[in-house]
Amino acid sequence: MSKILDTVLLLALPASGKSEVRRYLKHLPPDSARDDFHMGPTVQLDDFPYVHIMRRVDDELAKQGQDRVYFHSGERPFKNTWDWGTLIHLVNEDYADMVAKKAAKPVSAAALLLDRLEAASKAAGIAPRLAQLDKASREAVAKTLEKEAVDLLKEKHEGYPDTLKGKTLVIEFARGGPDGSKMPLKAPLGYLYSIGQLSPAILEKAGILYVWVTPEESRRKNQARTDPNDPGSILHHGVPIEVMMNDYGCDDMDWLEAHAEAKGTVSVESGGRKFNIPIARFDNRVDKTSFLRAEKKDWKAQDVKAVHEGLKAALDKLAQAVAA
């Protein structure tokens, strides 16, 4: 029986194919996932839903005639770049809640979500922001977002496995920096900072599957996938062009691999400990994954073969490196 990967950090620039890879893995028969990809049944964590909620909070505040809290505008980047850490602390909390099977039963799911956003921001070193809102404004935002917050909380609880034993935890996020940046990217930009903010409990058993595309290909695929009628969708959301150029104009993965303490790893520190995390690349510079956004019945055999073989090669390498 193949060695099952415990935790896979699925990392790449936006629209590189991360979510499509997740979708493909979800459709695999269990024996194929295990024998070809070293993957047990997958458990998913992703920071994108929180980015979407932060933009929704801002939109509701703007409708009230108030200043946005998180972003310069609906089409622009974070006001405070340390919010990259806010997102990771939310993922850490989701992981801890999953392990503990913590099921929240709030009077208001939206009020709980706003509290979580504020606490995660504090953990990232950001001064209180939502706490500065008057009671009426905060309650109005919560009321508008209640349904989305209920759905998000329900999805979180339904994603808890009975046990993580024999399963593979997949954590997905994208990081980068402004186009033309010199390396290394300075905190809080890039993967070095965000991976280092993950809890040691996650990093202890983690390997990185990096979906490799160029920034130019990332921008092309981002434009191609964007459905303005489905902004909260994992598969069809679009990233504004200013964000693509300023937050994802480049990334630091090449630099991190080149400067790691051990070949084939990425070196980070978390919780006062040092981790050399094995990494493997799935080469998607020539697009292998966009077809996976279509219905499975429309997938072509040659496209499935190309993505399957590419992922198998990368995950074989990753499993060997993690085992070593």
N, C-alpha and C positions, 0 to 999 in steps of 0.2 A: 504493500500500500504506500502511495506517495506521501511524503512529508507534507502536512498541511501548514500553510502559512497562517500565523496567528493574526498579524496586523499588517495591512498594506496601506501605506500613504500614497494615494493616487494623486499625483501632482502634475501640473502643466499650466501653460498659459490658457486664457479663456478660449473656448471653442476648439480646443486642440483634439478633442475626442474622449475626454475623461468620462463624461456621462454616457456616451455611446458605448464605451468599454464596459461600464457598469451594466448597461442594459443587455449587452451580449452575454456577459457572465450570468445574468439572471435567467436567461433563456436556455442555458446549457443543462443537459441531464446531469444529475449529481455525480455519476461515475466519470463523465467526461471532464467536468470541472475539477474533480479530485486528481484523476490520472494525468491529464494533459496540462493543467494549470496550477496544481497544488493548492486548490481552493476548496474549502468547505462551503456549506451554505453561507451566503454572505449576510453580514449585518452592516448597515450603512450609516455613516455620519457625514454631514456636509455643512459647510458654513454659508452656502448661498441663501438658504431661506432667511437667515438673519440679515443679510445684506438687503434683501427684498423688504423685510419688515422695517428696517431702519429708513429706507427710502419712503415707505408708506407713512411712517411717523412724520417725516419731514413734509410730505405732501399735505397731510392733514393740518399740520401747524401752519403751512403756507396759506391754506384755505381760510384759516382763522385770522390771517394778516400778521402772523408772528414769524420770527426768524426761524429758519431751519436749524436743527440741532446737529445733524450728522454730515450733511453734504452741502457744498456751495450752491447747488441747484439740482434739479432732477436729472440733468445731463452731465454733471460735473463730479469730480472726485471728492473724497473725504475732506472735511474742513481740518480735522485732526488726524494725521496719519497713524497715530498710535492706536486708532480704532482697528488696525489690523490685529493688534493684540486682543482687543475686545472680542473679536470673532473667535479667536483661538480659545479664550477663556470660556466662551459659551460651548464650544465643542468639548473642552475638558469637563464641564459640568454635565453635558449630555452623556459623556462616557461614564462618569461617576454615578449618575442617576441610573444608567442602564445596568451597571454592575450591581448596584444596590436594589434594583427594581423599584425605584422610588416613583410612586404614582401620585402626582399632585392632584388635589381636588379643590381648586380655588373657587371662590365666589365669582371672580372674574378672571378668565384666562388671559385677557389682554392686560389687566393690571399686573398680573404675575409676570407676564412677558416684559412689560416696561421695567419692573423691578429687576428682572434678570439682566436686562440691557445695562441698567445703571450699575449693578454690582460688577458685571464683567468689565465695564469701562473703568471702574475704580481699580480693579485688579490690574488693568493695563496702565495705570498711573494717570488717569484722566480725572480732572475735577468734576464734581456733580453737574449735570446739565438738565436732565428731566426733573430733578428735584427743584430746579429753579422756576419751573412752570407753576402758575397759579392752579389751584385745585380744579376750577371749572375747565380750564384748558386741557389739563391732563385727563380729566374724566371724559371730555368730549373726544379726545383722541382714542382713549380706551374703548368707548362705546362704538366708534366707527370700525375699529379693528377687531372687535370681539369675535366675529365669526371666523376670521382668518386665524386668530390666536387659538380658538377652540380646535380648528382643524389641525393646526400645527402641533398642539399638545396631544391630540388624539393620535396623530401619526407617530409622534415620539413614543408614546406608551405602547402602541401596537408594534413598534419596531423592537421592543425588548425581547430577546430570546430567552428560552427557559434556562439556557446556559451558553456561555461562549466556548465551552470545550467542544472541539471538533468543528468549529465555525471559523470563518475568516472575517475579521473586522476591516472594513474598507472606509478610510477617512479621506475625503476629497476636498482639495482647495487649490486655488490659484494665487500666485504671488509674483511680483516683479518690481520694476522701477521705471523711471522716465526713459524714453528713447534716447540713446546715446550716452547713458550713464557709464561712469568709470566703476570698475570693480575693486574691492567688494562693495556691494550696496550697503549703505549705512542703515542701522536700525531706525525705524521699525519696518523698513522696506525689505523685500526679498524673502527667500526661503530660510536663510540662516536665522533670522529673527523669529519667524513664525514657527518653524519646526522646534526651535529652542524654547518656545512658550508652551508646547505640548507637555502634558504631565509625564514624569518619569514612568508612571504605570503604563502609559501608552507606548513610550519609546523603547521600553525594555525588550519588547518582542517585535518591533516594527522593522519592516523593509520598505523601500521606496520603489514604486513603479512610476517612472517618469515618462509621460507621453510627449515625445519629442517632435515639436514643430518649430518653424521659424516665427518670429514676431509678425512678419509679413503674412504668412499663411494663417496665423491666428486671427489677424484682422480680417482677412478674406473670408474665413469660415464663420467668424462672428457675424459679419454682414449677411452671409448666406442663410444662417440659421434663424435670424431674428424674426419673431412673430410679434408685432406690436400689440396684438390682441391677447397675448398670453405671457405677460411680463414676469409672472412668478414661476413659470415652467422651468424645470431643470434642463430639459432638452431644447427649448425654443426661446429662452430669454436672450436679449441682446445687451451688450455692454456699450455705453455711449463712446463715441470716437475719442473724446478728450480723455476719458478714463483709460481707453486702450493705449493711448500714446503716453500718458503720464504715469499710470500705475502698472501697465503691462507692455511698455515699449521695449523692454528687455527683461531677462531674468538672470539669476545668479547661479543656476545649476552647474553650468560648465566650470565656473570659477570654484564652486564648492567641491566638485569632484577633483579638480586639479590640485587643490590645496588641502585635501583630506589627510588625516594621519595614516590611514590605511587605504590602499588602492581599492577602487570599487565601492567606496563608502562616502558618506557625507558626515562630517564631524560637527557635533553641536554640544552645547552644555544646557542642562536643565536641572533645576532643583539642586544645584551644587555638584552634579554628576556629569561626566563626559560620556557621550555616546558616539560610536562610529556605526552609522546606520547603513547597511548594505543597500545598493541601488542598482537597478537595471532599467534599460531604456526600451520602450516600444517605439520604433521609428515610424512616425506618422507624417513625415515631411511630405511624402506623396500620399495624399488622402486615402486611407483605407477604411474609415469609420463612418462617414456621413450617411451612407446608405442605411445604417442601423437606426436612424430616426424614423424610417418608414415602417409600415406594418411588416411583421415577420414573413407573411405570405409573399411579400414582394421582394424579399432578399434573394439575390442571385447567388448561385452556387460558387462561382469563381470569386465573388466578393467575400463570401463567408470563409472560403479557404484561405484567402490572403490575410484576413484579420486573425483567423484562428492560428495560422502558422506563425505570424508575427508575435502574437501574444504568448504563444507556447514557448518560443525561443527566449523571450524576455523573462517569463515567470520561471522557466527551468533555471536560468542563470540566477534569478533572485533567490529561489529556494535553496540552491546549492550554496550561495553566499551566506544566507541566514543560518543554514545548518553548520557551516564552517565556523 
